[in-house]
């Protein structure tokens, strides 16, 4: 068995800020528990997941359990029994729907009518409460894996989605290579050339801790030597457990290879694959209890079918880019508009397929409690808006997984009210605490429930008792997903 140098061991623990240090705090990774924790993945897709009431996006069916998904979500049919489609939740109701919503997606805590901040600059307001990922990670004392696949605008390298309880931004990785280097690369000997890929876990985890135990022991005697020998034996036992983790089931050959540096145009499909591989690994070993994934609009040649039934690729207009040509498709006045909407549907469908495949991969992994990893994972899909048409009145949120803790296979039509009779729903709350009444008095119905309700529910399902997300003026009752 490889022996351990105490000094280099401690140095290595200090230096390893990614998966290496997380391994030592993970009872799951060390094979010391058969109790599986709940992991949470939060996914924000640019322009949302495309449910817009009154425009042909809604489901058909008679009950929550008897429903047919709209065509652009039908790739979810393969995992429909694992999903709860929460339709819908209202979000931010002022300013540019995208820009003022990013920092509100997972906090529900942006003060009313703010459009910038000292920390974030224009046009991004700052929340007054923490994000869901921070609440869960902080409660369980686990790091959060935050990554962005081109989810950015206004010259920033990422949209700021995550904040601590002092409203400080929690930065994420903006390339798969950077995420890999932070998570996998610490499992190497810092004095040797970097070795990535399949040997990272098995061969490199303890090599950087040294091998001159006998020299170290030769310098001490008596009680000190006995203490050191006992300490070293404990360390070596730990090493054996980490290098033999049948309960977790991570083999060296399961580790992903190091991603290439991003090229131009941005390879969002490849980056997304890498990110999902890393998230799966982090959840499998429980080195990270929570992950946050932002997905931007950089996908280029996605497949879709036009009004005439012909297969097409990518943007059908190419006038002003994806944002205005496809996502802001308008309604059905012309054939061009209808094809823009078809293209948008195909774009959403591409991402649905990626999430479906990821979900199935979690369902193929056995967790430490003998159940599937998916049963111990909650995935929530959302966006800064509900559709490319800036819908914030009834945003679709899809919750996947959760095992027996969530009653799945449902489409939840949440109650809504006509804007002219909004029954006192709050539009928001100012930074000084003043409540702002809802003044929208036209258009489609407003959801009675706010995003804060679902965030609170997921926090509690993830083992944070008494959690309360969002501004105090929003509905204080979490949604019952059980």
VENURQUI-V523478 format. One record per residue. PSI is psi in radians with two decimals (* if undefined). Layout:
# VENURQUI-V523478
PSI + PSI
This chain:
# VENURQUI-V523478
2.45 + 2.31 + 2.86 + 2.32 + 2.15 + -0.79 + -0.83 + -0.51 + -0.88 + -0.69 + -0.73 + -0.70 + -0.67 + -0.69 + -0.51 + 1.73 + -0.10 + -2.23 + -0.54 + -0.95 + -0.62 + -0.58 + -0.71 + -0.37 + 0.06 + 1.91 + -0.52 + -0.86 + -0.57 + -0.01 + 0.53 + 0.10 + 2.66 + 0.25 + 2.08 + 2.30 + 2.94 + 2.14 + 2.72 + 2.24 + 2.15 + 2.17 + 2.16 + 2.07 + 2.25 + 2.28 + 0.11 + -2.97 + 0.22 + 0.76 + 2.03 + 1.96 + 2.41 + 0.03 + 0.40 + 0.08 + -0.28 + 2.79 + 2.97 + 2.56 + 2.97 + -0.50 + 3.05 + -0.50 + -0.24 + 1.64 + 2.72 + 2.20 + 2.58 + 2.75 + -0.61 + -0.15 + 0.08 + -0.22 + -0.35 + -0.19 + -0.56 + -0.39 + 0.37 + -0.61 + -0.15 + -0.01 + 2.59 + 2.03 + 1.91 + 1.86 + 1.83 + -3.13 + 2.42 + 2.66 + -2.60 + 2.47 + 0.62 + 2.86 + -2.92 + 2.13 + -0.62 + -1.03 + -0.69 + -0.07 + -0.40 + -0.87 + 0.00 + -0.28 + -0.86 + 0.10 + -0.62 + 0.64 + 0.43 + 2.22 + 2.62 + 2.39 + 0.50 + 2.52 + 0.03 + 3.05 + 2.83 + -0.72 + -0.73 + -0.34 + -3.04 + 2.45 + 0.72 + 1.99 + 2.90 + 2.35 + 2.90 + 0.09 + 2.91 + 2.86 + 2.79 + -0.75 + -0.74 + -0.72 + -0.81 + -0.85 + -0.73 + -0.70 + -0.73 + 0.02 + 0.83 + 2.49 + 2.72 + 2.32 + 2.00 + 2.19 + 2.67 + 2.14 + 1.33 + 0.39 + 1.53 + 2.87 + 3.06 + 0.59 + 0.00 + 2.69 + -0.11 + 2.71 + 2.41 + 1.91 + -0.37 + 2.38 + 2.60 + -2.99 + -0.01 + 0.31 + 0.40 + 2.34 + 2.39 + 1.79 + 2.67 + 3.03 + 2.46 + -0.01 + 2.64 + -0.57 + -0.76 + -0.72 + -0.74 + -0.82 + -0.56 + -0.50 + -0.81 + -0.71 + -0.55 + -0.26 + 0.85 + 2.89 + 1.99 + -0.23 + -0.05 + 2.88 + 2.54 + 2.33 + 2.07 + 2.91 + -2.41 + -0.48 + -0.06 + -0.83 + -0.95 + -0.88 + -0.40 + -0.29 + -0.78 + -0.18 + -0.63 + -0.11 + -0.14 + 3.04 + 0.31 + 0.83 + -0.74 + -0.70 + -0.72 + -0.77 + -0.54 + -0.26 + -0.04 + 2.86 + 3.06 + -2.43 + -0.67 + -0.70 + -0.72 + -0.74 + -0.75 + -0.72 + -0.72 + -0.73 + -0.80 + -0.63 + -0.70 + -0.70 + -0.76 + -0.63 + -0.72 + -0.74 + -0.74 + -0.71 + -0.69 + -0.65 + -0.12 + 1.50 + 1.17 + -0.48 + -0.68 + -0.66 + 0.31 + 2.09 + 2.71 + -0.69 + -0.18 + -0.31 + 2.40 + 2.73 + 2.83 + 2.21 + 2.66 + 2.78 + 2.49 + 2.49 + 3.12 + 2.27 + 2.80 + 2.15 + 1.22 + -0.61 + -0.81 + -0.75 + -0.75 + -0.71 + -0.80 + -0.80 + -0.81 + -0.61 + -0.76 + -0.70 + -0.75 + -0.78 + -0.79 + -0.67 + -0.68 + -0.71 + -0.07 + 0.62 + -0.44 + 2.22 + -0.42 + 2.54 + 2.58 + 2.22 + 2.08 + 2.33 + 2.12 + -2.87 + 0.48 + -0.12 + 2.33 + -1.16 + 1.05 + 2.71 + 2.49 + 2.93 + 2.23 + -3.10 + -0.51 + -0.01 + 0.17 + 2.44 + 2.43 + 2.89 + 2.31 + -2.75 + 2.13 + -0.15 + -0.91 + 0.78 + -0.97 + 0.27 + 3.02 + -0.75 + -0.86 + -0.56 + -0.58 + -1.03 + -0.79 + 1.13 + -0.21 + -2.82 + -2.65 + 0.60 + -0.65 + 2.88 + -0.64 + -0.76 + -0.74 + -0.64 + -0.57 + -0.73 + -0.70 + -0.72 + -0.72 + -0.76 + -0.75 + -0.62 + -0.82 + -0.74 + -0.66 + -0.77 + -0.58 + -0.73 + -0.67 + -0.78 + -0.66 + -0.80 + -0.70 + -0.76 + -0.77 + -0.59 + -0.65 + -0.58 + -0.13 + -0.01 + 2.29 + 2.22 + 3.11 + -0.36 + 0.10 + -0.19 + 3.05 + 2.59 + -0.60 + -0.59 + -0.39 + 0.35 + 2.35 + 2.14 + 2.27 + 2.19 + 2.29 + -2.86 + 2.96 + -0.42 + 2.93 + -0.59 + 3.03 + -0.24 + 0.32 + 0.48 + 2.15 + 0.12 + -0.52 + 1.30 + 2.29 + 2.31 + 2.27 + 2.20 + 2.22 + 2.46 + -2.66 + -0.08 + -2.46 + -0.21 + -0.24 + 2.32 + 1.87 + -3.14 + 0.53 + 2.66 + 1.94 + 1.87 + 1.70 + 2.66 + 2.59 + 2.90 + 2.68 + 2.44 + -0.61 + -0.23 + 1.12 + 0.05 + 0.64 + 0.29 + 2.39 + 2.38 + -0.39 + -2.85 + 2.35 + 2.89 + -0.50 + 0.01 + -0.12 + 2.37 + 2.45 + 2.12 + 2.65 + 2.18 + -0.07 + 2.17 + 0.51 + 2.95 + -2.78 + 2.84 + 2.71 + 2.37 + 2.42 + -0.56 + 2.54 + 2.78 + -0.58 + -0.58 + -0.74 + -0.69 + -0.76 + -0.75 + -0.78 + -0.68 + -0.75 + -0.68 + -0.50 + 0.22 + 0.46 + 1.50 + 2.42 + 0.12 + 2.50 + 1.95 + 2.60 + 3.00 + 2.62 + -0.36 + -0.25 + 2.90 + 2.16 + -0.10 + 2.11 + 2.71 + 2.49 + 1.82 + -0.05 + *
